[in-house]
Amino acid sequence: MKVVILDDYQEAVKNLNCYRLLEGHEVTVVQDLHNISATSFSKLKEAEVLVLIRERTKITENFLSSLPNLKLISQTGKIANHIDIEACNKYKVLIADGVGSPIAPAELTWALILNAQRKIPQAIEDMKNGLWQTNIGTTLKGQTLGIWGYGKIGKKIATYAKAFDMTVQVWGSEKSLTNAESDGFIKAQSKEIFFKTSDIVSLNLRLVPETTGIVKLTDLQQMKSESIFVNTSRAELVEKDALIKALKSGKPGFAALDVYEDEPVFDKEFPLLKMPNVICTPHLGYVEKNGYELYFSKAFENINNFAKGRPENIINLHILM
């Protein structure tokens, strides 16, 4: 089959062990759909299968209408709202769901927490500029970590916090609160108390219509002046412009971010990059070799099963009936 892998920013896919699963297929890898070459564009128009790297590529009706031979979209990770499922149904394009793992995003979250708490990036940058011991951070022991969303990732982060002798409190759905309490963590009595008493807030929610903009400016401004807001989930979970406004007001005092409303971010003047109290990483949460092997293995297996006439993990198989 003619397979096109979209938005492989790091050109990493061909170096994966699982890439051999695509032997026998005609494969094209597109590094950046926004700057696609004429040759790759020609291959894209002929594509029978698209492989998506998480949510980097938005699949719209307009996009689908330009791909007359497309039969299958094979997702790495889990399907989210980057795919217009109704449009796929209209154009008779099947969607194969993938698998996910909480390990890489949870570890990246913890790395951001440690870096923000000890102000490590700022110290490194100052040392490069010939300065020595220009700031001072604090340890995590005895601090309160607030986790909003106690799913697989939130649960993993809570276990890390426990190892660092932190207090953990959770906010979220009733299911989240019940599960966290049964695991021995604190159920915050209210959202207001959650934000006021957490030294660090980690946002670990899925982005769905109900959670879009769920974190308000008033929530952030209830945080302490020395507290840290961490978001490795989705930028759209926060009310538009609320985080910058809150940081400028001094509450919270710091932020550590891996996600942004418009990605990728190439603008050196991007406001959050210019703020000394913000650490930014380029959406690395799921970008990790072992995770890639897991995600792409399943995506490629789904392609092979489809090619053999035995489609698996298809969420819209009914369109063929």
For each residue, the residues with C-beta under 8 A, 3 or more apart:
1: 25 26 48 49 71 303 307
2: 25 26 28 43 46 47 48 49 69
3: 22 25 26 27 28 47 48 49 50 51 303
4: 27 28 29 30 40 43 44 47 49 50 51
5: 8 13 27 28 29 30 50 51 53
6: 30 33 50 51 52 53 56 57
7: 30 31 32 33 52 53 56 57
8: 5 11 12 13 29 30 31 53
9: 31 32 56 264
10: 287
11: 8 14 15 29 31
12: 8 15 16 292
13: 5 8 16 19 29 53 292 296
14: 11 19 29
15: 11 12 19
16: 12 13 19 289 292 293 296
17: 20 293
18: 21 293 296 297 300
19: 13 14 15 16 22 296 300
20: 17 23
21: 18 297 300 301 304
22: 3 19 25 27 300 303
23: 20
24:
25: 1 2 3 22 49 303 307
26: 1 2 3
27: 3 4 5 22
28: 2 3 4 5 40 43 44 47
29: 4 5 8 11 13 14
30: 4 5 6 7 8 33 36 40 44
31: 7 8 9 11 35
32: 7 9 35 36
33: 6 7 30 36 57
34:
35: 31 32
36: 30 32 33 40 41 44
37: 40 41
38: 41 42
39: 42 43
40: 4 28 30 36 37 43 44
41: 36 37 38 44 45
42: 38 39 45 46
43: 2 4 28 39 40 46 47
44: 4 28 30 36 40 41 47 67
45: 41 42 66 67 68 69
46: 2 42 43 69
47: 2 3 4 28 43 44 50 67 69 70
48: 1 2 3 69 70 71 72
49: 1 2 3 4 25 70 71 72 73 74 303 306
50: 3 4 5 6 47 57 59 67 70 72 73 74
51: 3 4 5 6 74 76 296 299 300 303
52: 6 7 55 56 57 59 73 74 75 76 82 83
53: 5 6 7 8 13 56 57 76
54: 76 77 286 295
55: 52 58 77 80 82
56: 6 7 9 52 53 82 263
57: 6 7 33 50 52 53 82
58: 55 63 82 83
59: 50 52 63 64 73 82 83 84 87 88
60: 63 64 84 87
61: 64 65 84 87 90 91
62: 65 66
63: 58 59 60 66 67
64: 59 60 61 67 70 84 87 88 90 91 93
65: 61 62 91
66: 45 62 63
67: 44 45 47 50 63 64 70
68: 45
69: 2 45 46 47 48
70: 47 48 49 50 64 67 73 91 93
71: 1 48 49 92 93 94 306
72: 48 49 50 93 94 95 96 302 303 306 311
73: 49 50 52 59 70 83 88 93 94 95 96
74: 49 50 51 52 96 98 299 300 302 303 306
75: 52 78 79 83 95 96 97 98 299
76: 51 52 53 54 98 292 295 296 298 299
77: 54 55 98 99 100 286 295
78: 75 97 98 99 100
79: 75 83 85 95 97 98 315
80: 55 83 206 207
81: 207 208
82: 52 55 56 57 58 59
83: 52 58 59 73 75 79 80 88 95
84: 59 60 61 64 87 88
85: 79 88 89 95 315 316
86: 89 90
87: 59 60 61 64 84 90 91
88: 59 64 73 83 84 85 91 93 94 95 316 319
89: 85 86 92 93 316 319
90: 61 64 86 87
91: 61 64 65 70 87 88
92: 71 89 319 320
93: 64 70 71 72 73 88 89
94: 71 72 73 88 306 311 314 316 317 319 320
95: 72 73 75 79 83 85 88 314 315 316
96: 72 73 74 75 299 302 303 306 311 312 313 314 315
97: 75 78 79 313 314 315
98: 74 75 76 77 78 79 295 298 299 302 313
99: 77 78 294 295 298
100: 77 78 152 295
101: 104 291 294 295
102: 105 106 151 152 153 155 156
103: 106 107 156 290 291
104: 101 107 108 285 286 287 288 290 291
105: 102 108 109 153 232 285 286
106: 102 103 109 110 153 156 157 160
107: 103 104 110 111 288
108: 104 105 111 112 232 258 281 284 285 288
109: 105 106 112 113 153 157 202 204 230 232 258 285
110: 106 107 113 114 157 160
111: 107 108 114 115
112: 108 109 115 116 230 232 256 257 258 279 281
113: 109 110 116 117 140 145 200 202 228 230 256
114: 110 111 117 118 120 140
115: 111 112 118 119 120 121 256 279
116: 112 113 119 200 228 230 254 255 256 279
117: 113 114 137 138 139 140 143 200 228
118: 114 115 123 137 138
119: 115 116 122 123 135 136 137
120: 114 115 123 124 137
121: 115 124 125 279
122: 119 125 126 134 135 276
123: 118 119 120 126 127 133 134 135
124: 120 121 127 128
125: 121 122 128 129
126: 122 123 129 131 132 134 135
127: 123 124 130 131 132
128: 124 125
129: 125 126
130: 127
131: 126 127 134
132: 126 127
133: 123 136
134: 122 123 126 131
135: 119 122 123 126
136: 119 133
137: 117 118 119 120
138: 117 118 143
139: 117 142 143
140: 113 114 117 143 145 161 164 165 166
141: 164 165 166
142: 139 165 166 167
143: 117 138 139 140 166 167 199 200
144: 166 167 168 169 197 198 199 200
145: 113 140 157 158 161 166 167 168 169 198 199 200 202
146: 168 169 170 171 188 194 195 197 198 200 201 202
147: 150 154 157 158 168 169 170 171 172 180 201 202 204
148: 154 170 171 172 194 201 202 203 204 205 215
149: 153 154 172 176 203 204 205 206 233
150: 147 154 155 158 170 172 176 177 179 180 185 204
151: 102 154 155 176 204 206
152: 100 102 155 156
153: 102 105 106 109 149 156 157 204 233
154: 147 148 149 150 151 157 158 170 172 176 202 204
155: 102 150 151 152 158 159 179 180 183
156: 102 103 106 152 153 159 160
157: 106 109 110 145 147 153 154 160 161 202 204
158: 145 147 150 154 155 161 162 168 170 180 183 185
159: 155 156 162 163
160: 106 110 156 157 163 164
161: 140 145 157 158 164 166 168
162: 158 159 165 166 168
163: 159 160
164: 140 141 160 161
165: 140 141 142 162
166: 140 141 142 143 144 145 161 162
167: 142 143 144 145 186
168: 144 145 146 147 158 161 162 180 185 186
169: 144 145 146 147 185 186 187 188 194 197 198
170: 146 147 148 150 154 158 176 177 180 181 185 186 187 188
171: 146 147 148 176 177 188 191 194
172: 147 148 149 150 154 175 176 177 205
173: 176 177
174: 177 178
175: 172 178 179
176: 149 150 151 154 170 171 172 173 179 180
177: 150 170 171 172 173 174 180 181 187 188
178: 174 175 181 182 187
179: 150 155 175 176 182 183
180: 147 150 155 158 168 170 176 177 183 185 186 187
181: 170 177 178 184 185 186 187
182: 178 179
183: 155 158 179 180
184: 181
185: 150 158 168 169 170 180 181
186: 167 168 169 170 180 181
187: 169 170 177 178 180 181
188: 146 169 170 171 177 191 193 194 197
189: 193
190: 193 194
191: 171 188 194 195 219
192: 195 196 222
193: 188 189 190 196 197
194: 146 148 169 171 188 190 191 197 198 201
195: 146 191 192 198 201 219 220 222 223
196: 192 193 222 223 224
197: 144 146 169 188 193 194
198: 144 145 146 169 194 195 201 223 227
199: 143 144 145 224 226 227 228
200: 113 116 117 143 144 145 146 227 228 229 230
201: 146 147 148 194 195 198 223 227 228 229 230 252
202: 109 113 145 146 147 148 154 157 230 231 232
203: 148 149 215 229 230 231 232 233 237 238
204: 109 147 148 149 150 151 153 154 157 232 233
205: 148 149 172 211 214 233 234 237
206: 80 149 151 211 233 234
207: 80 81 211 212 233 234 236 237
208: 81 211 212
209: 212
210: 214
211: 205 206 207 208 214 237
212: 207 208 209 236 237
213: 216 236 237 238 239 240
214: 205 210 211 237
215: 148 203 219 220 237 238 239 242
216: 213 219 220 239 242
217: 220 221 239 242 245 246
218: 221 222
219: 191 195 215 216 222 223
220: 195 215 216 217 223 229 238 242 243 246 251 252
221: 217 218 246 249 251
222: 192 195 196 218 219 251
223: 195 196 198 201 219 220 227 229 246 251 252
224: 196 199 227 251 252 253
225: 250 251 252 253
226: 199 253 254
227: 198 199 200 201 223 224 251 252 253 254
228: 113 116 117 199 200 201 252 253 254 255 256
229: 200 201 203 220 223 243 246 252 254 255 256
230: 109 112 113 116 200 201 202 203 255 256 257
231: 202 203 234 235 237 238 243 255 256 257 258 259
232: 105 108 109 112 202 203 204 257 258 259 285
233: 149 153 203 204 205 206 207 237 259
234: 205 206 207 231 237 259
235: 231 238 257 259 260 261
236: 207 212 213 261
237: 203 205 207 211 212 213 214 215 231 233 234
238: 203 213 215 220 231 235 242 243
239: 213 215 216 217 242
240: 213 261
241: 244 245
242: 215 216 217 220 238 239 245 246
243: 220 229 231 238 246 247 255 272
244: 241 247 248 271 272 275
245: 217 241 242 248 249
246: 217 220 221 223 229 242 243 249 251 252
247: 243 244 250 252 253 254 255 275 277 278
248: 244 245
249: 221 245 246
250: 225 247 253
251: 220 221 222 223 224 225 227 246
252: 201 220 223 224 225 227 228 229 246 247 255
253: 224 225 226 227 228 247 250 277
254: 116 226 227 228 229 247 277 278 279
255: 116 228 229 230 231 243 247 252 272 275 277 278 279
256: 112 113 115 116 228 229 230 231 278 279
257: 112 230 231 232 235 260 272 278 279 280 281
258: 108 109 112 231 232 280 281 282 283 284 285
259: 231 232 233 234 235 263 283 285
260: 235 257 263 265 270 272 283
261: 235 236 240
262: 265
263: 56 259 260 283
264: 9 282 283
265: 260 262 270 273 280 282
266:
267: 270 273
268: 273
269: 273 274
270: 260 265 267 273 274
271: 244 274 275
272: 243 244 255 257 260 275 278 280
273: 265 267 268 269 270 278 280
274: 269 270 271
275: 244 247 255 271 272 278
276: 122
277: 247 253 254 255
278: 247 254 255 256 257 272 273 275
279: 112 115 116 121 254 255 256 257
280: 257 258 265 272 273
281: 108 112 257 258 284
282: 258 264 265
283: 258 259 260 263 264 287
284: 108 258 281 287 288
285: 104 105 108 109 232 258 259
286: 54 77 104 105 291 295
287: 10 104 283 284 291 292
288: 104 107 108 284 291 292
289: 16 292 293
290: 103 104 293 294
291: 101 103 104 286 287 288 294 295
292: 12 13 16 76 287 288 289 295 296
293: 16 17 18 289 290 296 297
294: 99 101 290 291 297 298
295: 54 76 77 98 99 100 101 286 291 292 298 299
296: 13 16 18 19 51 76 292 293 299 300
297: 18 21 293 294 300 301
298: 76 98 99 294 295 301 302 313
299: 51 74 75 76 96 98 295 296 302 303
300: 18 19 21 22 51 74 296 297 303 304
301: 21 297 298 304 305 312
302: 72 74 96 98 298 299 305 306 311 312 313
303: 1 3 22 25 49 51 72 74 96 299 300 306 307
304: 21 300 301 307 308
305: 301 302 308 310 311 312
306: 49 71 72 74 94 96 302 303 309 310 311 312
307: 1 25 303 304
308: 304 305
309: 306
310: 305 306
311: 72 94 96 302 305 306 314 317
312: 96 301 302 305 306
313: 96 97 98 298 302
314: 94 95 96 97 311 317
315: 79 85 95 96 97
316: 85 88 89 94 95 319
317: 94 311 314 320 321
318: 321
319: 88 89 92 94 316
320: 92 94 317
321: 317 318
